[in-house]
Amino acid sequence: MSNAKSVTDDSFQADVLDSTDTIMVDFWAEWCGPCRAVSPILDAIASEHADKIKIVKLNVDDNPQMAMKYQITSIPAMKVFRGGEVVKTVIGARPKPAIEAELAEFLA
């Protein structure tokens, strides 16, 4: 489905919070149509801006602890982390230009 790395409740600390990179976590679920629609857009952004932002995916059905911790109530929800802190939240499927506009400060 996607070539983005999957993270789990168990790997979240090491993969996201302890990372020195800017990381966008895509909170998604298999049954979510908008999540499937946004996935190739995020893959494209990740490959075009690999030097600036890393994109990982967290399945909220399989990893309820992180979904609860970050108060994910609707998906797709994308949160950008820097230094272990959420610095940006984007909720809902959007076209690529809209997502890139939301991420402009990280992609510059």
FENHUTA-V266416 format. One record per backbone hydrogen bond with DSSP energy under -1.0 kcal/mol. CO is the residue of the C=O (numbers start at 1). NH is the residue of the N-H. If there is no record, write none. Layout:
BEGIN
co:CO nh:NH
co:CO nh:NH
END
This chain:
BEGIN
co:5 nh:57
co:8 nh:12
co:11 nh:15
co:12 nh:16
co:12 nh:17
co:13 nh:18
co:22 nh:54
co:23 nh:81
co:24 nh:56
co:25 nh:79
co:26 nh:58
co:27 nh:77
co:28 nh:60
co:29 nh:32
co:32 nh:36
co:33 nh:37
co:34 nh:38
co:35 nh:39
co:38 nh:42
co:39 nh:43
co:40 nh:44
co:41 nh:45
co:42 nh:46
co:43 nh:47
co:44 nh:48
co:45 nh:49
co:49 nh:52
co:49 nh:53
co:54 nh:24
co:56 nh:26
co:57 nh:7
co:58 nh:28
co:59 nh:63
co:63 nh:67
co:64 nh:68
co:65 nh:69
co:66 nh:70
co:67 nh:72
co:68 nh:71
co:76 nh:92
co:77 nh:27
co:78 nh:90
co:79 nh:25
co:80 nh:87
co:80 nh:88
co:81 nh:23
co:82 nh:85
co:85 nh:82
co:88 nh:80
co:90 nh:78
co:95 nh:99
co:96 nh:100
co:97 nh:101
co:98 nh:102
co:99 nh:103
co:101 nh:104
co:103 nh:106
co:103 nh:107
co:104 nh:108
END
